[in-house]
Amino acid sequence: MMNEFAKTLIFFGLILIAMGVFASFSPKIPMLGKLPGDVFIRKGTFMFYLPLTTCILLSLILTLVFTLFGKK
């Protein structure tokens, strides 16, 4: 039982590291967050941003990666 718990902690640790690396390099990726279909509304001091197209694109890429490298 402890072996499975240790594997789970390592897995989530690797996920957090990957998210940190992605967050540090994401401003350098061109067009990320500025795709057609991303909603940006500014009214005076109010600002609303919904990266709809970016979320769909990232979801498709992650689905493809997890499908190709997932367990069979």
OpenMM code with the backbone's topology and positions (N, CA, C; nanometers):
from openmm import Vec3, app, unit

residues = "MET MET ASN GLU PHE ALA LYS THR LEU ILE PHE PHE GLY LEU ILE LEU ILE ALA MET GLY VAL PHE ALA SER PHE SER PRO LYS ILE PRO MET LEU GLY LYS LEU PRO GLY ASP VAL PHE ILE ARG LYS GLY THR PHE MET PHE TYR LEU PRO LEU THR THR CYS ILE LEU LEU SER LEU ILE LEU THR LEU VAL PHE THR LEU PHE GLY LYS LYS".split()
positions = [
    Vec3(0.0820, -0.1185, 0.0000),
    Vec3(0.0000, 0.0000, 0.0000),
    Vec3(0.0874, 0.1263, 0.0000),
    Vec3(0.1946, 0.1265, 0.0776),
    Vec3(0.2826, 0.2432, 0.0813),
    Vec3(0.3514, 0.2649, -0.0529),
    Vec3(0.3774, 0.1553, -0.1233),
    Vec3(0.4431, 0.1656, -0.2534),
    Vec3(0.3550, 0.2430, -0.3517),
    Vec3(0.2242, 0.2154, -0.3526),
    Vec3(0.1320, 0.2856, -0.4416),
    Vec3(0.1210, 0.4335, -0.4031),
    Vec3(0.1202, 0.4612, -0.2741),
    Vec3(0.1129, 0.5999, -0.2275),
    Vec3(0.2369, 0.6774, -0.2700),
    Vec3(0.3532, 0.6147, -0.2604),
    Vec3(0.4778, 0.6796, -0.3009),
    Vec3(0.4765, 0.7087, -0.4506),
    Vec3(0.4274, 0.6141, -0.5287),
    Vec3(0.4190, 0.6355, -0.6742),
    Vec3(0.3235, 0.7497, -0.7073),
    Vec3(0.2138, 0.7585, -0.6338),
    Vec3(0.1175, 0.8666, -0.6569),
    Vec3(0.1789, 1.0020, -0.6244),
    Vec3(0.2517, 1.0102, -0.5135),
    Vec3(0.3172, 1.1362, -0.4771),
    Vec3(0.4219, 1.1770, -0.5809),
    Vec3(0.4978, 1.0808, -0.6302),
    Vec3(0.5978, 1.1102, -0.7328),
    Vec3(0.5297, 1.1586, -0.8600),
    Vec3(0.4193, 1.0943, -0.8978),
    Vec3(0.3464, 1.1336, -1.0180),
    Vec3(0.2968, 1.2778, -1.0075),
    Vec3(0.2341, 1.3123, -0.8949),
    Vec3(0.1836, 1.4486, -0.8785),
    Vec3(0.2977, 1.5497, -0.8682),
    Vec3(0.4094, 1.5088, -0.8122),
    Vec3(0.5264, 1.5958, -0.8086),
    Vec3(0.5776, 1.6264, -0.9481),
    Vec3(0.5820, 1.5237, -1.0331),
    Vec3(0.6260, 1.5452, -1.1713),
    Vec3(0.5286, 1.6338, -1.2483),
    Vec3(0.4001, 1.6168, -1.2213),
    Vec3(0.2995, 1.7023, -1.2854),
    Vec3(0.3204, 1.8480, -1.2436),
    Vec3(0.3448, 1.8718, -1.1152),
    Vec3(0.3681, 2.0084, -1.0682),
    Vec3(0.4942, 2.0683, -1.1286),
    Vec3(0.5988, 1.9884, -1.1421),
    Vec3(0.7214, 2.0373, -1.2062),
    Vec3(0.6956, 2.0730, -1.3518),
    Vec3(0.6213, 1.9880, -1.4223),
    Vec3(0.5896, 2.0154, -1.5628),
    Vec3(0.5066, 2.1426, -1.5764),
    Vec3(0.4110, 2.1624, -1.4856),
    Vec3(0.3304, 2.2842, -1.4896),
    Vec3(0.4158, 2.4076, -1.4618),
    Vec3(0.5116, 2.3960, -1.3713),
    Vec3(0.6012, 2.5080, -1.3423),
    Vec3(0.6894, 2.5429, -1.4604),
    Vec3(0.7416, 2.4416, -1.5283),
    Vec3(0.8247, 2.4653, -1.6471),
    Vec3(0.7410, 2.5300, -1.7568),
    Vec3(0.6185, 2.4789, -1.7767),
    Vec3(0.5310, 2.5364, -1.8787),
    Vec3(0.4968, 2.6815, -1.8454),
    Vec3(0.4701, 2.7099, -1.7193),
    Vec3(0.4353, 2.8465, -1.6788),
    Vec3(0.5526, 2.9423, -1.6980),
    Vec3(0.6737, 2.8935, -1.6791),
    Vec3(0.7889, 2.9828, -1.6947),
    Vec3(0.8210, 3.0104, -1.8414),
    Vec3(0.7873, 2.9158, -1.9311),
    Vec3(0.8175, 2.9359, -2.0725),
    Vec3(0.6976, 2.9815, -2.1550),
    Vec3(0.5775, 2.9816, -2.0984),
    Vec3(0.4584, 3.0157, -2.1763),
    Vec3(0.4568, 3.1583, -2.2301),
    Vec3(0.5128, 3.2590, -2.1600),
    Vec3(0.5120, 3.3921, -2.2216),
    Vec3(0.5979, 3.3998, -2.3482),
    Vec3(0.6899, 3.3073, -2.3653),
    Vec3(0.7782, 3.3093, -2.4820),
    Vec3(0.7192, 3.2359, -2.6018),
    Vec3(0.6062, 3.1660, -2.5825),
    Vec3(0.5422, 3.0940, -2.6927),
    Vec3(0.4569, 3.1940, -2.7698),
    Vec3(0.4868, 3.2137, -2.8983),
    Vec3(0.4109, 3.3149, -2.9745),
    Vec3(0.2656, 3.2725, -2.9945),
    Vec3(0.1781, 3.3672, -2.9906),
    Vec3(0.0350, 3.3514, -3.0162),
    Vec3(-0.0405, 3.2770, -2.9067),
    Vec3(0.0249, 3.2246, -2.8044),
    Vec3(-0.0465, 3.1539, -2.6990),
    Vec3(-0.1263, 3.2553, -2.6176),
    Vec3(-0.2563, 3.2396, -2.6152),
    Vec3(-0.3432, 3.3320, -2.5441),
    Vec3(-0.3903, 3.4473, -2.6298),
    Vec3(-0.3486, 3.4523, -2.7538),
    Vec3(-0.3893, 3.5607, -2.8435),
    Vec3(-0.4467, 3.5047, -2.9735),
    Vec3(-0.5088, 3.3886, -2.9652),
    Vec3(-0.5639, 3.3240, -3.0836),
    Vec3(-0.7005, 3.3814, -3.1174),
    Vec3(-0.7423, 3.3702, -3.2435),
    Vec3(-0.8788, 3.4114, -3.2780),
    Vec3(-0.9786, 3.3241, -3.2015),
    Vec3(-1.0744, 3.3844, -3.1406),
    Vec3(-1.1708, 3.3108, -3.0600),
    Vec3(-1.1486, 3.3307, -2.9112),
    Vec3(-1.0339, 3.3830, -2.8721),
    Vec3(-1.0109, 3.4185, -2.7323),
    Vec3(-1.0853, 3.5492, -2.7053),
    Vec3(-1.1612, 3.5528, -2.5970),
    Vec3(-1.2467, 3.6676, -2.5661),
    Vec3(-1.1719, 3.7634, -2.4736),
    Vec3(-1.1659, 3.8894, -2.5132),
    Vec3(-1.1030, 3.9935, -2.4320),
    Vec3(-1.1932, 4.1158, -2.4335),
    Vec3(-1.2420, 4.1545, -2.3169),
    Vec3(-1.3320, 4.2693, -2.3048),
    Vec3(-1.2726, 4.3663, -2.2038),
    Vec3(-1.2615, 4.4928, -2.2441),
    Vec3(-1.2120, 4.5975, -2.1536),
    Vec3(-1.3114, 4.7125, -2.1544),
    Vec3(-1.3639, 4.7452, -2.0378),
    Vec3(-1.4575, 4.8570, -2.0199),
    Vec3(-1.4077, 4.9396, -1.9029),
    Vec3(-1.3391, 5.0462, -1.9298),
    Vec3(-1.2857, 5.1314, -1.8236),
    Vec3(-1.1807, 5.0565, -1.7427),
    Vec3(-1.2090, 5.0367, -1.6142),
    Vec3(-1.1144, 4.9647, -1.5289),
    Vec3(-1.1430, 4.8152, -1.5233),
    Vec3(-1.2552, 4.7730, -1.5820),
    Vec3(-1.2918, 4.6307, -1.5828),
    Vec3(-1.2279, 4.5619, -1.7018),
    Vec3(-1.1690, 4.4452, -1.6770),
    Vec3(-1.1082, 4.3683, -1.7844),
    Vec3(-1.1483, 4.2216, -1.7674),
    Vec3(-1.1967, 4.1596, -1.8750),
    Vec3(-1.2367, 4.0193, -1.8741),
    Vec3(-1.1644, 3.9489, -1.9872),
    Vec3(-1.1026, 3.8348, -1.9554),
    Vec3(-1.0286, 3.7600, -2.0552),
    Vec3(-1.0659, 3.6132, -2.0443),
    Vec3(-1.1105, 3.5520, -2.1527),
    Vec3(-1.1456, 3.4108, -2.1577),
    Vec3(-1.0724, 3.3481, -2.2766),
    Vec3(-0.9642, 3.2743, -2.2514),
    Vec3(-0.8873, 3.2144, -2.3606),
    Vec3(-0.9530, 3.0863, -2.4126),
    Vec3(-1.0685, 3.0983, -2.4737),
    Vec3(-1.1477, 2.9834, -2.5158),
    Vec3(-1.0751, 2.8985, -2.6199),
    Vec3(-1.0278, 2.9575, -2.7264),
    Vec3(-0.9599, 2.8834, -2.8322),
    Vec3(-0.8292, 2.8232, -2.7814),
    Vec3(-0.7571, 2.8948, -2.6991),
    Vec3(-0.6326, 2.8436, -2.6436),
    Vec3(-0.6594, 2.7212, -2.5564),
    Vec3(-0.7647, 2.7246, -2.4768),
    Vec3(-0.7995, 2.6106, -2.3915),
    Vec3(-0.8378, 2.4884, -2.4747),
    Vec3(-0.9138, 2.5098, -2.5802),
    Vec3(-0.9536, 2.3984, -2.6669),
    Vec3(-0.8315, 2.3388, -2.7358),
    Vec3(-0.7420, 2.4233, -2.7850),
    Vec3(-0.6216, 2.3751, -2.8508),
    Vec3(-0.5326, 2.2963, -2.7546),
    Vec3(-0.5112, 2.3483, -2.6346),
    Vec3(-0.4303, 2.2768, -2.5360),
    Vec3(-0.4963, 2.1451, -2.4955),
    Vec3(-0.6281, 2.1437, -2.4853),
    Vec3(-0.6995, 2.0218, -2.4518),
    Vec3(-0.6805, 1.9159, -2.5603),
    Vec3(-0.6891, 1.9557, -2.6851),
    Vec3(-0.6681, 1.8608, -2.7950),
    Vec3(-0.5253, 1.8060, -2.7964),
    Vec3(-0.4283, 1.8923, -2.7739),
    Vec3(-0.2884, 1.8488, -2.7719),
    Vec3(-0.2640, 1.7523, -2.6560),
    Vec3(-0.3128, 1.7857, -2.5374),
    Vec3(-0.2933, 1.6975, -2.4219),
    Vec3(-0.3669, 1.5649, -2.4384),
    Vec3(-0.4858, 1.5670, -2.4982),
    Vec3(-0.5580, 1.4436, -2.5245),
    Vec3(-0.4795, 1.3546, -2.6193),
    Vec3(-0.4229, 1.4125, -2.7220),
    Vec3(-0.3418, 1.3363, -2.8169),
    Vec3(-0.2185, 1.2774, -2.7496),
    Vec3(-0.1501, 1.3564, -2.6686),
    Vec3(-0.0296, 1.3086, -2.5998),
    Vec3(-0.0639, 1.1952, -2.5034),
    Vec3(-0.1682, 1.2134, -2.4228),
    Vec3(-0.2045, 1.1098, -2.3265),
    Vec3(-0.2576, 0.9845, -2.3956),
    Vec3(-0.3216, 0.9989, -2.5107),
    Vec3(-0.3691, 0.8823, -2.5839),
    Vec3(-0.2518, 0.8052, -2.6425),
    Vec3(-0.1537, 0.8767, -2.6959),
    Vec3(-0.0394, 0.8091, -2.7572),
    Vec3(0.0531, 0.7444, -2.6545),
    Vec3(0.0706, 0.8081, -2.5394),
    Vec3(0.1655, 0.7589, -2.4405),
    Vec3(0.0984, 0.6965, -2.3184),
    Vec3(-0.0335, 0.6808, -2.3228),
    Vec3(-0.1056, 0.6231, -2.2093),
    Vec3(-0.0872, 0.4726, -2.2005),
    Vec3(-0.1313, 0.4185, -2.0893),
    Vec3(-0.1237, 0.2736, -2.0691),
    Vec3(-0.2226, 0.2025, -2.1598),
    Vec3(-0.1845, 0.0842, -2.2025),
    Vec3(-0.2718, 0.0057, -2.2905),
    Vec3(-0.3213, -0.1165, -2.2199),
] * unit.nanometer
topology = app.Topology()
chain = topology.addChain("A")
for resn in residues:
    res = topology.addResidue(resn, chain)
    for name in ("N", "CA", "C"):
        topology.addAtom(name, app.Element.getBySymbol(name[0]), res)
